[in-house]
Amino acid sequence: MTVVSIPEGQGALLALVDSVLAPLVAKDGGILRWVRRVDGVVEVSLSGACLGCPAQRDTADAVLLPAMRAVDPSVTSVRVVPRFLP
């Protein structure tokens, strides 16, 4: 069993990703995963239908960032990073 600790203040953002944003992305065949947060930058991966899509940046800026800022105003940007599979 792996125990994952959620850094203080990130629970609401993780809940937003899991319950709202990931299902929204899934409606278009994509998969959204939380990677990490470094200061005000939230890193996510987009795969499925979103993998390689030229609209990834637009999705991050116009959809993900405003939603995350509504929950946590200290979020300054959302960065889409590659997801490396084992």
PyMOL Python script that loads the backbone (N, CA, C, O; Angstrom):
from pymol import cmd

cmd.read_pdbstr("""\
ATOM      1  N   MET A   1       0.841  -1.177   0.000  1.00  0.00           N
ATOM      2  CA  MET A   1       0.000   0.000   0.000  1.00  0.00           C
ATOM      3  C   MET A   1       0.886   1.239   0.000  1.00  0.00           C
ATOM      4  O   MET A   1       1.827   1.334   0.787  1.00  0.00           O
ATOM      5  N   THR A   2       0.586   2.179  -0.876  1.00  0.00           N
ATOM      6  CA  THR A   2       1.332   3.424  -0.954  1.00  0.00           C
ATOM      7  C   THR A   2       0.523   4.526  -0.296  1.00  0.00           C
ATOM      8  O   THR A   2      -0.663   4.699  -0.576  1.00  0.00           O
ATOM      9  N   VAL A   3       1.169   5.258   0.568  1.00  0.00           N
ATOM     10  CA  VAL A   3       0.520   6.387   1.223  1.00  0.00           C
ATOM     11  C   VAL A   3       1.006   7.654   0.534  1.00  0.00           C
ATOM     12  O   VAL A   3       2.207   7.917   0.465  1.00  0.00           O
ATOM     13  N   VAL A   4       0.067   8.428   0.032  1.00  0.00           N
ATOM     14  CA  VAL A   4       0.406   9.672  -0.643  1.00  0.00           C
ATOM     15  C   VAL A   4      -0.058  10.815   0.233  1.00  0.00           C
ATOM     16  O   VAL A   4      -1.229  10.883   0.608  1.00  0.00           O
ATOM     17  N   SER A   5       0.855  11.714   0.561  1.00  0.00           N
ATOM     18  CA  SER A   5       0.451  12.870   1.353  1.00  0.00           C
ATOM     19  C   SER A   5       0.174  14.029   0.400  1.00  0.00           C
ATOM     20  O   SER A   5       0.921  14.265  -0.550  1.00  0.00           O
ATOM     21  N   ILE A   6      -0.891  14.732   0.668  1.00  0.00           N
ATOM     22  CA  ILE A   6      -1.269  15.883  -0.148  1.00  0.00           C
ATOM     23  C   ILE A   6      -0.723  17.126   0.535  1.00  0.00           C
ATOM     24  O   ILE A   6      -1.078  17.416   1.678  1.00  0.00           O
ATOM     25  N   PRO A   7       0.144  17.866  -0.164  1.00  0.00           N
ATOM     26  CA  PRO A   7       0.679  19.081   0.438  1.00  0.00           C
ATOM     27  C   PRO A   7      -0.441  20.028   0.851  1.00  0.00           C
ATOM     28  O   PRO A   7      -1.484  20.106   0.202  1.00  0.00           O
ATOM     29  N   GLU A   8      -0.206  20.731   1.924  1.00  0.00           N
ATOM     30  CA  GLU A   8      -1.216  21.639   2.466  1.00  0.00           C
ATOM     31  C   GLU A   8      -1.696  22.621   1.402  1.00  0.00           C
ATOM     32  O   GLU A   8      -0.891  23.190   0.664  1.00  0.00           O
ATOM     33  N   GLY A   9      -2.984  22.811   1.328  1.00  0.00           N
ATOM     34  CA  GLY A   9      -3.564  23.763   0.403  1.00  0.00           C
ATOM     35  C   GLY A   9      -3.825  23.230  -0.995  1.00  0.00           C
ATOM     36  O   GLY A   9      -4.384  23.947  -1.825  1.00  0.00           O
ATOM     37  N   GLN A  10      -3.438  21.989  -1.280  1.00  0.00           N
ATOM     38  CA  GLN A  10      -3.635  21.451  -2.619  1.00  0.00           C
ATOM     39  C   GLN A  10      -4.843  20.535  -2.725  1.00  0.00           C
ATOM     40  O   GLN A  10      -5.210  20.121  -3.825  1.00  0.00           O
ATOM     41  N   GLY A  11      -5.462  20.217  -1.606  1.00  0.00           N
ATOM     42  CA  GLY A  11      -6.612  19.320  -1.623  1.00  0.00           C
ATOM     43  C   GLY A  11      -7.744  19.822  -2.496  1.00  0.00           C
ATOM     44  O   GLY A  11      -8.353  19.043  -3.230  1.00  0.00           O
ATOM     45  N   ALA A  12      -8.038  21.118  -2.429  1.00  0.00           N
ATOM     46  CA  ALA A  12      -9.130  21.679  -3.228  1.00  0.00           C
ATOM     47  C   ALA A  12      -8.802  21.628  -4.717  1.00  0.00           C
ATOM     48  O   ALA A  12      -9.682  21.368  -5.538  1.00  0.00           O
ATOM     49  N   LEU A  13      -7.546  21.874  -5.068  1.00  0.00           N
ATOM     50  CA  LEU A  13      -7.146  21.799  -6.478  1.00  0.00           C
ATOM     51  C   LEU A  13      -7.222  20.369  -6.995  1.00  0.00           C
ATOM     52  O   LEU A  13      -7.698  20.131  -8.105  1.00  0.00           O
ATOM     53  N   LEU A  14      -6.759  19.428  -6.200  1.00  0.00           N
ATOM     54  CA  LEU A  14      -6.825  18.022  -6.607  1.00  0.00           C
ATOM     55  C   LEU A  14      -8.272  17.577  -6.768  1.00  0.00           C
ATOM     56  O   LEU A  14      -8.601  16.846  -7.703  1.00  0.00           O
ATOM     57  N   ALA A  15      -9.129  18.015  -5.864  1.00  0.00           N
ATOM     58  CA  ALA A  15     -10.551  17.673  -5.962  1.00  0.00           C
ATOM     59  C   ALA A  15     -11.163  18.274  -7.227  1.00  0.00           C
ATOM     60  O   ALA A  15     -11.971  17.627  -7.893  1.00  0.00           O
ATOM     61  N   LEU A  16     -10.785  19.500  -7.559  1.00  0.00           N
ATOM     62  CA  LEU A  16     -11.271  20.145  -8.779  1.00  0.00           C
ATOM     63  C   LEU A  16     -10.838  19.354 -10.015  1.00  0.00           C
ATOM     64  O   LEU A  16     -11.641  19.113 -10.916  1.00  0.00           O
ATOM     65  N   VAL A  17      -9.578  18.955 -10.051  1.00  0.00           N
ATOM     66  CA  VAL A  17      -9.079  18.177 -11.190  1.00  0.00           C
ATOM     67  C   VAL A  17      -9.838  16.861 -11.297  1.00  0.00           C
ATOM     68  O   VAL A  17     -10.307  16.500 -12.377  1.00  0.00           O
ATOM     69  N   ASP A  18      -9.961  16.145 -10.186  1.00  0.00           N
ATOM     70  CA  ASP A  18     -10.601  14.822 -10.210  1.00  0.00           C
ATOM     71  C   ASP A  18     -12.095  14.877 -10.511  1.00  0.00           C
ATOM     72  O   ASP A  18     -12.606  14.057 -11.274  1.00  0.00           O
ATOM     73  N   SER A  19     -12.794  15.839  -9.916  1.00  0.00           N
ATOM     74  CA  SER A  19     -14.255  15.816 -10.015  1.00  0.00           C
ATOM     75  C   SER A  19     -14.838  16.685 -11.127  1.00  0.00           C
ATOM     76  O   SER A  19     -15.969  16.457 -11.554  1.00  0.00           O
ATOM     77  N   VAL A  20     -14.084  17.677 -11.601  1.00  0.00           N
ATOM     78  CA  VAL A  20     -14.628  18.591 -12.606  1.00  0.00           C
ATOM     79  C   VAL A  20     -13.803  18.592 -13.895  1.00  0.00           C
ATOM     80  O   VAL A  20     -14.329  18.311 -14.972  1.00  0.00           O
ATOM     81  N   LEU A  21     -12.521  18.907 -13.783  1.00  0.00           N
ATOM     82  CA  LEU A  21     -11.714  19.111 -14.985  1.00  0.00           C
ATOM     83  C   LEU A  21     -11.405  17.821 -15.738  1.00  0.00           C
ATOM     84  O   LEU A  21     -11.504  17.788 -16.965  1.00  0.00           O
ATOM     85  N   ALA A  22     -11.035  16.765 -15.031  1.00  0.00           N
ATOM     86  CA  ALA A  22     -10.743  15.492 -15.719  1.00  0.00           C
ATOM     87  C   ALA A  22     -11.980  14.958 -16.448  1.00  0.00           C
ATOM     88  O   ALA A  22     -11.862  14.532 -17.597  1.00  0.00           O
ATOM     89  N   PRO A  23     -13.167  14.965 -15.816  1.00  0.00           N
ATOM     90  CA  PRO A  23     -14.355  14.526 -16.556  1.00  0.00           C
ATOM     91  C   PRO A  23     -14.679  15.425 -17.759  1.00  0.00           C
ATOM     92  O   PRO A  23     -15.163  14.941 -18.782  1.00  0.00           O
ATOM     93  N   LEU A  24     -14.416  16.709 -17.638  1.00  0.00           N
ATOM     94  CA  LEU A  24     -14.647  17.630 -18.751  1.00  0.00           C
ATOM     95  C   LEU A  24     -13.739  17.285 -19.935  1.00  0.00           C
ATOM     96  O   LEU A  24     -14.193  17.229 -21.077  1.00  0.00           O
ATOM     97  N   VAL A  25     -12.471  17.058 -19.656  1.00  0.00           N
ATOM     98  CA  VAL A  25     -11.513  16.683 -20.700  1.00  0.00           C
ATOM     99  C   VAL A  25     -11.875  15.316 -21.278  1.00  0.00           C
ATOM    100  O   VAL A  25     -11.718  15.083 -22.477  1.00  0.00           O
ATOM    101  N   ALA A  26     -12.359  14.417 -20.425  1.00  0.00           N
ATOM    102  CA  ALA A  26     -12.723  13.065 -20.873  1.00  0.00           C
ATOM    103  C   ALA A  26     -13.878  13.086 -21.877  1.00  0.00           C
ATOM    104  O   ALA A  26     -13.990  12.186 -22.709  1.00  0.00           O
ATOM    105  N   LYS A  27     -14.728  14.098 -21.805  1.00  0.00           N
ATOM    106  CA  LYS A  27     -15.848  14.187 -22.760  1.00  0.00           C
ATOM    107  C   LYS A  27     -15.354  14.321 -24.197  1.00  0.00           C
ATOM    108  O   LYS A  27     -16.068  13.972 -25.138  1.00  0.00           O
ATOM    109  N   ASP A  28     -14.136  14.825 -24.365  1.00  0.00           N
ATOM    110  CA  ASP A  28     -13.535  14.936 -25.699  1.00  0.00           C
ATOM    111  C   ASP A  28     -12.547  13.804 -25.965  1.00  0.00           C
ATOM    112  O   ASP A  28     -11.790  13.850 -26.936  1.00  0.00           O
ATOM    113  N   GLY A  29     -12.555  12.782 -25.099  1.00  0.00           N
ATOM    114  CA  GLY A  29     -11.674  11.636 -25.297  1.00  0.00           C
ATOM    115  C   GLY A  29     -10.289  11.800 -24.705  1.00  0.00           C
ATOM    116  O   GLY A  29      -9.406  10.976 -24.947  1.00  0.00           O
ATOM    117  N   GLY A  30     -10.091  12.855 -23.932  1.00  0.00           N
ATOM    118  CA  GLY A  30      -8.781  13.107 -23.337  1.00  0.00           C
ATOM    119  C   GLY A  30      -8.678  12.593 -21.915  1.00  0.00           C
ATOM    120  O   GLY A  30      -9.676  12.252 -21.280  1.00  0.00           O
ATOM    121  N   ILE A  31      -7.453  12.547 -21.436  1.00  0.00           N
ATOM    122  CA  ILE A  31      -7.173  12.136 -20.060  1.00  0.00           C
ATOM    123  C   ILE A  31      -6.322  13.235 -19.430  1.00  0.00           C
ATOM    124  O   ILE A  31      -5.245  13.560 -19.928  1.00  0.00           O
ATOM    125  N   LEU A  32      -6.811  13.797 -18.339  1.00  0.00           N
ATOM    126  CA  LEU A  32      -6.102  14.837 -17.598  1.00  0.00           C
ATOM    127  C   LEU A  32      -5.608  14.245 -16.294  1.00  0.00           C
ATOM    128  O   LEU A  32      -6.378  13.644 -15.544  1.00  0.00           O
ATOM    129  N   ARG A  33      -4.318  14.415 -16.023  1.00  0.00           N
ATOM    130  CA  ARG A  33      -3.741  13.928 -14.764  1.00  0.00           C
ATOM    131  C   ARG A  33      -2.939  15.043 -14.102  1.00  0.00           C
ATOM    132  O   ARG A  33      -2.214  15.790 -14.758  1.00  0.00           O
ATOM    133  N   TRP A  34      -3.090  15.130 -12.803  1.00  0.00           N
ATOM    134  CA  TRP A  34      -2.288  16.035 -11.976  1.00  0.00           C
ATOM    135  C   TRP A  34      -0.881  15.469 -11.922  1.00  0.00           C
ATOM    136  O   TRP A  34      -0.704  14.270 -11.703  1.00  0.00           O
ATOM    137  N   VAL A  35       0.126  16.316 -12.118  1.00  0.00           N
ATOM    138  CA  VAL A  35       1.514  15.881 -11.982  1.00  0.00           C
ATOM    139  C   VAL A  35       2.087  16.436 -10.686  1.00  0.00           C
ATOM    140  O   VAL A  35       2.497  15.675  -9.811  1.00  0.00           O
ATOM    141  N   ARG A  36       2.116  17.759 -10.560  1.00  0.00           N
ATOM    142  CA  ARG A  36       2.620  18.380  -9.334  1.00  0.00           C
ATOM    143  C   ARG A  36       2.369  19.877  -9.379  1.00  0.00           C
ATOM    144  O   ARG A  36       1.925  20.424 -10.388  1.00  0.00           O
ATOM    145  N   ARG A  37       2.663  20.523  -8.264  1.00  0.00           N
ATOM    146  CA  ARG A  37       2.609  21.978  -8.196  1.00  0.00           C
ATOM    147  C   ARG A  37       3.946  22.464  -7.681  1.00  0.00           C
ATOM    148  O   ARG A  37       4.448  21.981  -6.666  1.00  0.00           O
ATOM    149  N   VAL A  38       4.518  23.421  -8.388  1.00  0.00           N
ATOM    150  CA  VAL A  38       5.767  24.047  -7.964  1.00  0.00           C
ATOM    151  C   VAL A  38       5.479  25.537  -7.852  1.00  0.00           C
ATOM    152  O   VAL A  38       5.284  26.227  -8.853  1.00  0.00           O
ATOM    153  N   ASP A  39       5.456  26.013  -6.624  1.00  0.00           N
ATOM    154  CA  ASP A  39       5.061  27.392  -6.346  1.00  0.00           C
ATOM    155  C   ASP A  39       3.677  27.640  -6.950  1.00  0.00           C
ATOM    156  O   ASP A  39       2.735  26.924  -6.611  1.00  0.00           O
ATOM    157  N   GLY A  40       3.528  28.617  -7.821  1.00  0.00           N
ATOM    158  CA  GLY A  40       2.218  28.909  -8.397  1.00  0.00           C
ATOM    159  C   GLY A  40       1.922  28.172  -9.686  1.00  0.00           C
ATOM    160  O   GLY A  40       0.862  28.361 -10.283  1.00  0.00           O
ATOM    161  N   VAL A  41       2.853  27.329 -10.122  1.00  0.00           N
ATOM    162  CA  VAL A  41       2.692  26.626 -11.396  1.00  0.00           C
ATOM    163  C   VAL A  41       2.172  25.213 -11.156  1.00  0.00           C
ATOM    164  O   VAL A  41       2.797  24.420 -10.453  1.00  0.00           O
ATOM    165  N   VAL A  42       1.027  24.913 -11.746  1.00  0.00           N
ATOM    166  CA  VAL A  42       0.460  23.566 -11.666  1.00  0.00           C
ATOM    167  C   VAL A  42       0.853  22.831 -12.940  1.00  0.00           C
ATOM    168  O   VAL A  42       0.640  23.331 -14.045  1.00  0.00           O
ATOM    169  N   GLU A  43       1.426  21.645 -12.780  1.00  0.00           N
ATOM    170  CA  GLU A  43       1.801  20.826 -13.927  1.00  0.00           C
ATOM    171  C   GLU A  43       0.810  19.682 -14.070  1.00  0.00           C
ATOM    172  O   GLU A  43       0.507  18.976 -13.109  1.00  0.00           O
ATOM    173  N   VAL A  44       0.311  19.513 -15.292  1.00  0.00           N
ATOM    174  CA  VAL A  44      -0.633  18.442 -15.598  1.00  0.00           C
ATOM    175  C   VAL A  44      -0.156  17.725 -16.851  1.00  0.00           C
ATOM    176  O   VAL A  44       0.645  18.256 -17.620  1.00  0.00           O
ATOM    177  N   SER A  45      -0.656  16.515 -17.047  1.00  0.00           N
ATOM    178  CA  SER A  45      -0.407  15.824 -18.311  1.00  0.00           C
ATOM    179  C   SER A  45      -1.738  15.631 -19.012  1.00  0.00           C
ATOM    180  O   SER A  45      -2.770  15.416 -18.376  1.00  0.00           O
ATOM    181  N   LEU A  46      -1.698  15.712 -20.321  1.00  0.00           N
ATOM    182  CA  LEU A  46      -2.864  15.470 -21.157  1.00  0.00           C
ATOM    183  C   LEU A  46      -2.519  14.327 -22.097  1.00  0.00           C
ATOM    184  O   LEU A  46      -1.520  14.383 -22.814  1.00  0.00           O
ATOM    185  N   SER A  47      -3.344  13.294 -22.093  1.00  0.00           N
ATOM    186  CA  SER A  47      -3.109  12.155 -22.977  1.00  0.00           C
ATOM    187  C   SER A  47      -4.438  11.742 -23.598  1.00  0.00           C
ATOM    188  O   SER A  47      -5.402  12.508 -23.581  1.00  0.00           O
ATOM    189  N   GLY A  48      -4.488  10.543 -24.140  1.00  0.00           N
ATOM    190  CA  GLY A  48      -5.684  10.126 -24.864  1.00  0.00           C
ATOM    191  C   GLY A  48      -5.813  10.967 -26.124  1.00  0.00           C
ATOM    192  O   GLY A  48      -4.825  11.183 -26.826  1.00  0.00           O
ATOM    193  N   ALA A  49      -7.008  11.439 -26.417  1.00  0.00           N
ATOM    194  CA  ALA A  49      -7.231  12.259 -27.609  1.00  0.00           C
ATOM    195  C   ALA A  49      -6.476  13.583 -27.544  1.00  0.00           C
ATOM    196  O   ALA A  49      -6.270  14.226 -28.572  1.00  0.00           O
ATOM    197  N   CYS A  50      -6.064  13.994 -26.352  1.00  0.00           N
ATOM    198  CA  CYS A  50      -5.347  15.261 -26.186  1.00  0.00           C
ATOM    199  C   CYS A  50      -3.853  15.141 -26.486  1.00  0.00           C
ATOM    200  O   CYS A  50      -3.170  16.154 -26.643  1.00  0.00           O
ATOM    201  N   LEU A  51      -3.347  13.925 -26.567  1.00  0.00           N
ATOM    202  CA  LEU A  51      -1.920  13.712 -26.794  1.00  0.00           C
ATOM    203  C   LEU A  51      -1.522  14.293 -28.147  1.00  0.00           C
ATOM    204  O   LEU A  51      -2.014  13.857 -29.187  1.00  0.00           O
ATOM    205  N   GLY A  52      -0.646  15.261 -28.125  1.00  0.00           N
ATOM    206  CA  GLY A  52      -0.180  15.882 -29.352  1.00  0.00           C
ATOM    207  C   GLY A  52      -1.135  16.889 -29.972  1.00  0.00           C
ATOM    208  O   GLY A  52      -0.847  17.445 -31.032  1.00  0.00           O
ATOM    209  N   CYS A  53      -2.255  17.126 -29.332  1.00  0.00           N
ATOM    210  CA  CYS A  53      -3.249  18.062 -29.878  1.00  0.00           C
ATOM    211  C   CYS A  53      -2.690  19.491 -29.837  1.00  0.00           C
ATOM    212  O   CYS A  53      -2.135  19.904 -28.819  1.00  0.00           O
ATOM    213  N   PRO A  54      -2.829  20.239 -30.921  1.00  0.00           N
ATOM    214  CA  PRO A  54      -2.324  21.610 -30.931  1.00  0.00           C
ATOM    215  C   PRO A  54      -3.102  22.557 -30.005  1.00  0.00           C
ATOM    216  O   PRO A  54      -2.654  23.676 -29.754  1.00  0.00           O
ATOM    217  N   ALA A  55      -4.247  22.126 -29.503  1.00  0.00           N
ATOM    218  CA  ALA A  55      -5.049  22.975 -28.617  1.00  0.00           C
ATOM    219  C   ALA A  55      -4.718  22.774 -27.137  1.00  0.00           C
ATOM    220  O   ALA A  55      -5.405  23.329 -26.280  1.00  0.00           O
ATOM    221  N   GLN A  56      -3.687  21.998 -26.820  1.00  0.00           N
ATOM    222  CA  GLN A  56      -3.328  21.780 -25.408  1.00  0.00           C
ATOM    223  C   GLN A  56      -3.088  23.095 -24.674  1.00  0.00           C
ATOM    224  O   GLN A  56      -3.596  23.290 -23.570  1.00  0.00           O
ATOM    225  N   ARG A  57      -2.323  23.995 -25.277  1.00  0.00           N
ATOM    226  CA  ARG A  57      -2.007  25.274 -24.635  1.00  0.00           C
ATOM    227  C   ARG A  57      -3.280  26.086 -24.418  1.00  0.00           C
ATOM    228  O   ARG A  57      -3.462  26.692 -23.362  1.00  0.00           O
ATOM    229  N   ASP A  58      -4.161  26.098 -25.418  1.00  0.00           N
ATOM    230  CA  ASP A  58      -5.431  26.823 -25.282  1.00  0.00           C
ATOM    231  C   ASP A  58      -6.281  26.238 -24.162  1.00  0.00           C
ATOM    232  O   ASP A  58      -6.897  26.980 -23.397  1.00  0.00           O
ATOM    233  N   THR A  59      -6.317  24.919 -24.063  1.00  0.00           N
ATOM    234  CA  THR A  59      -7.076  24.258 -22.999  1.00  0.00           C
ATOM    235  C   THR A  59      -6.519  24.649 -21.640  1.00  0.00           C
ATOM    236  O   THR A  59      -7.277  24.951 -20.718  1.00  0.00           O
ATOM    237  N   ALA A  60      -5.193  24.646 -21.515  1.00  0.00           N
ATOM    238  CA  ALA A  60      -4.566  25.011 -20.244  1.00  0.00           C
ATOM    239  C   ALA A  60      -4.875  26.459 -19.877  1.00  0.00           C
ATOM    240  O   ALA A  60      -5.222  26.750 -18.732  1.00  0.00           O
ATOM    241  N   ASP A  61      -4.749  27.366 -20.844  1.00  0.00           N
ATOM    242  CA  ASP A  61      -4.923  28.796 -20.560  1.00  0.00           C
ATOM    243  C   ASP A  61      -6.379  29.228 -20.408  1.00  0.00           C
ATOM    244  O   ASP A  61      -6.697  30.057 -19.555  1.00  0.00           O
ATOM    245  N   ALA A  62      -7.262  28.669 -21.231  1.00  0.00           N
ATOM    246  CA  ALA A  62      -8.645  29.155 -21.259  1.00  0.00           C
ATOM    247  C   ALA A  62      -9.616  28.348 -20.406  1.00  0.00           C
ATOM    248  O   ALA A  62     -10.692  28.834 -20.058  1.00  0.00           O
ATOM    249  N   VAL A  63      -9.239  27.113 -20.069  1.00  0.00           N
ATOM    250  CA  VAL A  63     -10.152  26.259 -19.302  1.00  0.00           C
ATOM    251  C   VAL A  63      -9.566  25.913 -17.934  1.00  0.00           C
ATOM    252  O   VAL A  63     -10.174  26.199 -16.903  1.00  0.00           O
ATOM    253  N   LEU A  64      -8.386  25.300 -17.929  1.00  0.00           N
ATOM    254  CA  LEU A  64      -7.817  24.811 -16.671  1.00  0.00           C
ATOM    255  C   LEU A  64      -7.408  25.945 -15.732  1.00  0.00           C
ATOM    256  O   LEU A  64      -7.758  25.926 -14.552  1.00  0.00           O
ATOM    257  N   LEU A  65      -6.672  26.929 -16.244  1.00  0.00           N
ATOM    258  CA  LEU A  65      -6.170  28.011 -15.388  1.00  0.00           C
ATOM    259  C   LEU A  65      -7.289  28.811 -14.721  1.00  0.00           C
ATOM    260  O   LEU A  65      -7.228  29.005 -13.507  1.00  0.00           O
ATOM    261  N   PRO A  66      -8.300  29.283 -15.440  1.00  0.00           N
ATOM    262  CA  PRO A  66      -9.363  30.039 -14.753  1.00  0.00           C
ATOM    263  C   PRO A  66     -10.084  29.221 -13.678  1.00  0.00           C
ATOM    264  O   PRO A  66     -10.430  29.750 -12.622  1.00  0.00           O
ATOM    265  N   ALA A  67     -10.308  27.936 -13.945  1.00  0.00           N
ATOM    266  CA  ALA A  67     -10.978  27.092 -12.948  1.00  0.00           C
ATOM    267  C   ALA A  67     -10.102  26.930 -11.712  1.00  0.00           C
ATOM    268  O   ALA A  67     -10.590  27.005 -10.584  1.00  0.00           O
ATOM    269  N   MET A  68      -8.802  26.705 -11.927  1.00  0.00           N
ATOM    270  CA  MET A  68      -7.896  26.537 -10.784  1.00  0.00           C
ATOM    271  C   MET A  68      -7.743  27.829 -10.004  1.00  0.00           C
ATOM    272  O   MET A  68      -7.675  27.806  -8.776  1.00  0.00           O
ATOM    273  N   ARG A  69      -7.689  28.950 -10.696  1.00  0.00           N
ATOM    274  CA  ARG A  69      -7.590  30.241 -10.004  1.00  0.00           C
ATOM    275  C   ARG A  69      -8.839  30.543  -9.190  1.00  0.00           C
ATOM    276  O   ARG A  69      -8.757  31.208  -8.157  1.00  0.00           O
ATOM    277  N   ALA A  70      -9.984  30.067  -9.638  1.00  0.00           N
ATOM    278  CA  ALA A  70     -11.222  30.277  -8.881  1.00  0.00           C
ATOM    279  C   ALA A  70     -11.168  29.555  -7.542  1.00  0.00           C
ATOM    280  O   ALA A  70     -11.746  30.011  -6.555  1.00  0.00           O
ATOM    281  N   VAL A  71     -10.467  28.422  -7.515  1.00  0.00           N
ATOM    282  CA  VAL A  71     -10.327  27.642  -6.285  1.00  0.00           C
ATOM    283  C   VAL A  71      -9.144  28.139  -5.462  1.00  0.00           C
ATOM    284  O   VAL A  71      -9.208  28.177  -4.234  1.00  0.00           O
ATOM    285  N   ASP A  72      -8.056  28.521  -6.148  1.00  0.00           N
ATOM    286  CA  ASP A  72      -6.838  28.963  -5.468  1.00  0.00           C
ATOM    287  C   ASP A  72      -6.208  30.106  -6.268  1.00  0.00           C
ATOM    288  O   ASP A  72      -5.521  29.854  -7.258  1.00  0.00           O
ATOM    289  N   PRO A  73      -6.428  31.345  -5.858  1.00  0.00           N
ATOM    290  CA  PRO A  73      -5.910  32.497  -6.600  1.00  0.00           C
ATOM    291  C   PRO A  73      -4.390  32.564  -6.695  1.00  0.00           C
ATOM    292  O   PRO A  73      -3.866  33.344  -7.490  1.00  0.00           O
ATOM    293  N   SER A  74      -3.670  31.771  -5.910  1.00  0.00           N
ATOM    294  CA  SER A  74      -2.207  31.798  -5.982  1.00  0.00           C
ATOM    295  C   SER A  74      -1.657  31.005  -7.168  1.00  0.00           C
ATOM    296  O   SER A  74      -0.452  31.028  -7.418  1.00  0.00           O
ATOM    297  N   VAL A  75      -2.523  30.306  -7.898  1.00  0.00           N
ATOM    298  CA  VAL A  75      -2.079  29.593  -9.102  1.00  0.00           C
ATOM    299  C   VAL A  75      -1.791  30.642 -10.178  1.00  0.00           C
ATOM    300  O   VAL A  75      -2.660  31.442 -10.526  1.00  0.00           O
ATOM    301  N   THR A  76      -0.563  30.629 -10.700  1.00  0.00           N
ATOM    302  CA  THR A  76      -0.160  31.621 -11.700  1.00  0.00           C
ATOM    303  C   THR A  76      -0.200  31.084 -13.122  1.00  0.00           C
ATOM    304  O   THR A  76      -0.412  31.845 -14.066  1.00  0.00           O
ATOM    305  N   SER A  77       0.001  29.779 -13.286  1.00  0.00           N
ATOM    306  CA  SER A  77      -0.057  29.201 -14.628  1.00  0.00           C
ATOM    307  C   SER A  77      -0.249  27.695 -14.546  1.00  0.00           C
ATOM    308  O   SER A  77      -0.031  27.068 -13.509  1.00  0.00           O
ATOM    309  N   VAL A  78      -0.664  27.140 -15.676  1.00  0.00           N
ATOM    310  CA  VAL A  78      -0.802  25.692 -15.812  1.00  0.00           C
ATOM    311  C   VAL A  78       0.125  25.273 -16.943  1.00  0.00           C
ATOM    312  O   VAL A  78       0.043  25.797 -18.054  1.00  0.00           O
ATOM    313  N   ARG A  79       0.999  24.332 -16.653  1.00  0.00           N
ATOM    314  CA  ARG A  79       1.960  23.844 -17.642  1.00  0.00           C
ATOM    315  C   ARG A  79       1.610  22.402 -17.998  1.00  0.00           C
ATOM    316  O   ARG A  79       1.448  21.560 -17.114  1.00  0.00           O
ATOM    317  N   VAL A  80       1.494  22.124 -19.287  1.00  0.00           N
ATOM    318  CA  VAL A  80       1.262  20.758 -19.750  1.00  0.00           C
ATOM    319  C   VAL A  80       2.627  20.114 -19.944  1.00  0.00           C
ATOM    320  O   VAL A  80       3.456  20.602 -20.712  1.00  0.00           O
ATOM    321  N   VAL A  81       2.848  19.012 -19.238  1.00  0.00           N
ATOM    322  CA  VAL A  81       4.134  18.313 -19.307  1.00  0.00           C
ATOM    323  C   VAL A  81       3.917  16.906 -19.848  1.00  0.00           C
ATOM    324  O   VAL A  81       2.830  16.345 -19.714  1.00  0.00           O
ATOM    325  N   PRO A  82       4.959  16.333 -20.463  1.00  0.00           N
ATOM    326  CA  PRO A  82       4.817  14.962 -20.962  1.00  0.00           C
ATOM    327  C   PRO A  82       4.680  13.985 -19.809  1.00  0.00           C
ATOM    328  O   PRO A  82       5.240  14.191 -18.732  1.00  0.00           O
ATOM    329  N   ARG A  83       3.950  12.950 -20.042  1.00  0.00           N
ATOM    330  CA  ARG A  83       3.813  11.892 -19.031  1.00  0.00           C
ATOM    331  C   ARG A  83       4.631  10.710 -19.508  1.00  0.00           C
ATOM    332  O   ARG A  83       4.373  10.150 -20.573  1.00  0.00           O
ATOM    333  N   PHE A  84       5.606  10.340 -18.721  1.00  0.00           N
ATOM    334  CA  PHE A  84       6.474   9.224 -19.075  1.00  0.00           C
ATOM    335  C   PHE A  84       5.937   7.952 -18.449  1.00  0.00           C
ATOM    336  O   PHE A  84       5.741   7.879 -17.236  1.00  0.00           O
ATOM    337  N   LEU A  85       5.705   6.967 -19.267  1.00  0.00           N
ATOM    338  CA  LEU A  85       5.174   5.696 -18.782  1.00  0.00           C
ATOM    339  C   LEU A  85       6.315   4.757 -18.442  1.00  0.00           C
ATOM    340  O   LEU A  85       7.340   4.747 -19.123  1.00  0.00           O
ATOM    341  N   PRO A  86       6.140   3.957 -17.374  1.00  0.00           N
ATOM    342  CA  PRO A  86       7.212   3.022 -16.996  1.00  0.00           C
ATOM    343  C   PRO A  86       7.394   1.929 -18.016  1.00  0.00           C
ATOM    344  O   PRO A  86       8.253   1.064 -17.848  1.00  0.00           O
TER     345      PRO A  86
END
""", "prot")
cmd.dss("prot")
cmd.show_as("cartoon", "prot")
cmd.util.cbc("prot")
cmd.orient("prot")
